[in-house]
Amino acid sequence: MIFTMKRSAYNQLLEWKNNPGKKPLIIQGARQVGKTWLMREFGKNEYPQTVYFNFETNKALHSIFKSGIDTEKIISSLGIIAGFTIDPDKSLIILDEIQACPEAITALKYFQENSPSYNIFAAGSLLGVAIHGGVSFPVGKVDFLTVHPLDFHEFLDAAGQSQLLNAIESGDTAVVENFNDQLIELLKQYYFVGGMPEAVSAFIKDFDYHNVRQIQNNILNAYENDFSKHAPTSQLPRIRLVWQSIVGQLAKENSKFIYSILRKGSRAKEYELAIEWLKDAGLIHKVIRVKKPGLPINAYADWADFKIYMNDIGLMCALGDLSAEIILSGHELFKEFKGTISEQFIMQQLIVRGYRPYYWAPENSQTEIDFLIQRENQVVPIEVKSAENLKSRSLRSYYDKYQPNLCIRTSLAGFKKQDWMQNIPLYFFHQWLRAK
């Protein structure tokens, strides 16, 4: 099968291009999520000319931006490197791995102020680290877009399942339920493969799980190499400890991140910088506990208690050394790690749709709601079930206590609506988010 990748972020780039007040666009995201491919594909399709510059591979670029902030001189110099005149009406300028040149990040401000007619993309795998590391940043002078790994809908499209995808996006639950078994199998594939473009491409090509895992391990190795190259030396051992503990931390009965698991006697202040570095690099997501589900939800956040999830479900399975055989043996995958993988899946769908998820756990209680989101001026509790077990004691307890207008359970079971709760199949959750 020929792999064709369609990214939902492409439509966001079109909106940016058609906005008369657009600013230079900073495209963020972890290494190997497809930022460079997306920028170049967009340039190829939407502009007569695309000029691509990489600050990691072309050191001559650094001197251009270090020589001053005259934007026309910068454009003239870039044109010499490109071999043609850069026309603001026809050209897309791509500045990749821009975090390697802090002066280029600063220059984006002056392009917005002095040369707003130029179309500029700036991207970097460790841009978040650079921004929070003291680089002079053009606040208010740039637009932002974050690129994530392929979500489940993008995976279905890449896998040639456009008809199934159309059925899901139609919202016709009666039609979708006819393909429940097929969708569960595709969901299981996505759990293992994840959304890193190279892994998805390899899987679609020959369905070789071993090859997919090798690619995932290579990506994980590249991430760890970034630790050594770019992280503060004093934080490197702590970053590695946090990184290697993520799957085990989530697999606990209480999946809250516990510092003492890293090293006996460890405290928060020793590891806060390491966790923030991983977060700024786009490799993890922190989900904060809330004390009660009030509005605004972040006003009730307990910032000291949190869970850490990874940026991609496939990489999480690789880091946890979860074999492909588990996927192929019934529904064992969904029970592995006490539902951790399904929680990772739902967390990613929430992030992609622009939500900031929290979780709820009262003091001194075993009760826990996996995710809370603020939506349409209400707090919505979301309980994730890893299999078809429909017992929802925590969700019922939450409902009895707070009487929310809407409670969501997502599981392998079919669509079900009760007076106090709705069950949404895991494979349909992304569409439920889109439809509201």
N, C-alpha and C positions, 0 to 999 in steps of 0.2 A: 504494500500500500504506500502511495506517495504521501508524505507528510506535508500538510499545508497548515500553517499557523495563523490563526486570526485572533488578535488580541482586542479585548474590549477597550483597552487604553487607547487604541487607534482613534476611536470616536471622540475621546477627550482631546486628542491632539487636533482633530478637525475643528472642534469647538474653539480651541485656542487660536488656530490659524484664522478663523473667520471673525475673531473678536477684534474690532478696530482699536481697542485700547490695550491690546496684548503687550506684555513685557517679556524680556528674556525668560525662557522656561527652564527651570531646574528640574531634571528628571532624576529621582532618587530610587533606590532599591538595592538589595544585596547583590553581590557578584553573581553573575550567570543567571539572572532572572529574565534576561532578554532585552535589556535597555538599548544596547548598541544596535541589535537587529531591528528593533522597533523604530529607532530614530532613522536609520538608513532606509528602511522600507518605506517609511512615511515620506522621506525626502525624494526617493525614487519615484513614488506615485503622485506626489502633490506639488512638486517644484520642478521647473526646467533644469535647475542646477542644484547640486548638493556638494558642499565642501566639508570634508571630514578631517578633524585634527585630533590627535591623541597625545595628551601631555605626558603619558608614561613612555611612549615609544619614540617621540620626537622632541628631544631636549631643546632644539633650536627655537621652539615655540616660547619657551620660558623667557628668553631674552627680549622677545617682542613685547611681552606684557610687563616686564620689569623696567623697560626703558621709559615708561610714562603712561599717562591716561588719555592721550589724544586718540580718540576712537577712529578718526579717519586715517591716521597713520597706522594704527593697528590693522585696520581693514586692508590698507594698501599692502602692508607686509604679508598678511595672510594670503592676499591675492598672488603675490610673487611665489609663495610656496605652492599654492594651488595650481599656478600656471595660467590663470585667467582672471579677468576683472570680476570682482564680486558685486553683483547687481542687487540692490536691496529689494527690487520688485520681483526678481526671479530666483534668488538664491536662498537656500537654507544653510546656515552655518552651524555645524555640530562641533562642540568643544567637549570631547570625551575625556574621562579621568581627570577632570578639572581640579580635583582636590590636590593633585600633585603640584599645582601652581597657584598659591594663594592670591597672587596679584591678578590672575585671570578671574578669580571669583569676585574680587573687589571691582574689577573693570566692568562687570555686568551692570553695576549701578550707573556708570557713565554712558553705557550704551542706551539704557532706558532714558536717561536725561538728555543726552546730546545727539544720539543717533537712533531714535526709536523706530525708524523704518526698516531696520535690519531684523531678519527673522533668525533667532538664535536659540538653539538647544544647548544646555550644559548638563552634563551627567557625570556621575562618579560613584563607584561601588562603595567607597568609604567617605562619601561627601558629608554624611551626617557626623562622622568622627571629626572631620576637618572643621566643620561649622562650630561644633561644640569645643573645639580645641584652641580657640583664641583667634581664628582667622577673621579678619575684618569682613563682615557679611553685609550685603546690600539689602538691608531690611526695607520692605515695602517697595522695592524696585524690581522684583522678580515674581513670576508665577511658579507654582509648584505642581508636580505630578509624581506620585509614587507608583512604581511598577512592581507588582507582586508576581509570584509564581502563577502558572496557569490555574484558574479555578476549575471546578468540576464541569461547568458548562463549556469552557474553552477546551477542556480535555475531551469531552464528548464530540465536539465539533472536529477536533484534530483526529479523533479515532474514526471519522467517517460516519458518525451516528447522528447525522443532521436531522433525520426524520424523528428520532427519539427526542432530540433536543427541541425540535419544533413542537412536539406534543407537550413537553414540559412547559415550554414558554407560552403555550396557548392557555395554560392554567386549567385545562379540562382534566380534573382529577379522575373522572371515570375512565377516560381514555388512558391516562398514565398508568392506572392500576392494572390494566391489562398486560403491561410490560414490567410488572414488579420484579419478577425473577431475573430478567435480563438486566434491568437497571441495578439490581443488587450486585450482580456479577461485575458490571462495569464500575460500580462504586468500589468494590474490593480491589479491582485493578488500579484504580486511582489511589487508593490507600497505599498501595505498595509503590507505585511509580511516582506519585506526587506530580508537581507542576513545573519542575525545572525543565526548560525547553529541550535541552540536550537529552535528558532522560526520556521525555515524552516522545521525541523524534525517534530515538532508538527503539522504543517499545512498539510504536506504530509500524516501524519498518519490518521487524521480524519477531515480535512478541517474545523476545529472549530476556527472561527475568534476570538471568545471571549477568548479562551485558548491562542491563539497567542498574543493577546493584554496583557494578564496577564503576559506572559513570557517577553514581551518587557518592561512592567512596572517594573518587577523585575530587569531587566538589568539596566534600568535607575536608580532604587534605589541603585543598587550596585555601579554604577558610582558616585552617590552623596555620598555614604558612603566612597568611595575613596577620595573624596574631603576632608572630615573630617579627614581621617586617614593620608593622605600623603601630602596634600597641606600646604604651609606655613600658619600659623594661621592668619597672617595679611592680607593674600589674600583671605581667605575663603569666606567672604561675597561678594567680588567682583566676584569671580569665579562663585558663585551661581547666581548672577545677570546676568552675561553674558550668562550663560548656559540657564537660563529660558527665556531670551529675543530672542534667536536665531530665532525661528519660526516667531515671530512677526516682527523682523527686516527684514526678507526676504519677508514677506507678504506685506510690504509697497510698494507704487508706485515706490519709489526709494529705492531699497533694500540694498543700501550702509549701512554699520554698523554706527549707530549714537550713540555716547556716551551719549548725553543728554537724550536719551530715558531711559537709565538705572537709571539715577537720575538727576534731574534738576541741571544744572551747572557743570556736570561732564566733565572732560577733559581726553585726551588720556593718559597722563602720569599716571593717577590714575588706569587705567585698562590694561595697556600694559602687565604687568606681569601676570595678571589673564588670559588673552587671550593666552599668550605664554604657560602657564601651561596646558591649555586645549589642545592646539596644540601638545605639547610634549607628552601628555598622549594618543594621537591618537584619540581624541574624536571629533575634529573639523578640517576643512580645510579652510584656508584663500585663497580667490581669489582676487588678487590685481588688481587695475585699471591701465591701461596704457594710457598715454597721446596721443600716436600715434602708429600705428602698424609698427614700424621699427624693424630692425634686428641688434643685438640680442634683442629679445623682452623685456628681463628684464632690458635693459638699459633705457627703456622708462617707467618703472614702477613708479607709484606714491604710495609709500609704506604707505602713510597716509590714503589712501582711499581703502577700501576693503569690501568684503562681507564675511560672515561666514556661512559655510554649516556644516552639521553634518556628522558623519562617516558612517551612515546607514540610508537609506530612510525609512525603517520600524520604526526605533526609532524616526525619525523626525515626522512621522505621529502619533506615540504614544505621543510624547512630546506635539504635537499640538492638541491632543485629537480628531483626525480625525476618525470618526466612520466607521465601515465596511459597513453600509447602503449606504454611499456615493458611495462606490465602486460598489455596486450592482444596482445603479440607473443611467443607461445610462453612459454618459461620464462626469458626474459632478465632479468626482475626479480630472480630468485633468484641470478643471477650478478653483478648489479650490485654494485659496491663490495666485490667479493671475498667475498660472503656476509655482509657486515656487517648487512644488513637481517634476514636469518634469525637472526643472533645477537641482534639487538635483540628480535626476536619471542620467542625462547626465554628471554632474560633477563627479559622482562616476565612470562612465565608462572611463572617461578621466584619472582619477587617477590610476585606475587599469591597464590601458594600458601604464602607465609610463609618461604621459604628465603632465606638470604643467600648468593648465589653468589660464588665466587672463581674465579680461573683459575690454571693451572699452566704455568710456563715455566722450565726450568732455565737456569742461567747459561751464557752463551756458546753457545747452541744455537738452532736454528731450530724445534725441536720445541715445540709448544704445545697444551695442552688448553683448549678454549674456556671450559668451566665445571667447577668442582668444587662439590659440595654435601655437607654432612654429613647423613646420613640413616640412621636405625636403627643408630646406632653404627658406621657405616662411611662412608668417603669414596667418593662415586660420581663418576667422570669422565664428562663429557658432551661429545661432539664434535658440532658442528653443520656439516652439509653443505648448501650452497646449492642443489644440483641433485641429480641421480641418480648422480653419481660416488661409488662405494662404496669407493674406496681410502681407507684410514684408517691411514696410516703413523704419525702421531703417537699415535693411540690404541693401536695395536699396540705401539709403543715403550714407552708408559706401562704397558701390561699386562705386557710382558715384564720390566720393571724392578720393578714393585710387586705384581704378581699379585693385583689386587683381585677380590673376589667377583662384582662386577658392573661392566660397562662399557656405556655407552649411546651409540649414535650416532643422531642424528635427522636425517632427510633427506626428499626427495620419494619415495624408494623405499618399497616396501611393508614389511610386518612380516617380520622375519627374525631368527632366533635361532641363534647359533652357540655353540660351547662356551665362548667367551671374551667374546662381545659380543652385544648385542641392537640391532637397528635399529628405531626407532620413527618412523613418519611424522610430519612436522612438525605436521600437523593433529590428530594424536592425542596429542601430547606432554602437553598439559594434563590429559587424562584419565589418562594413565599416572601423572602426579604425584598425582592425586586417588585413584587406586586402590590406592596403596601405603601 
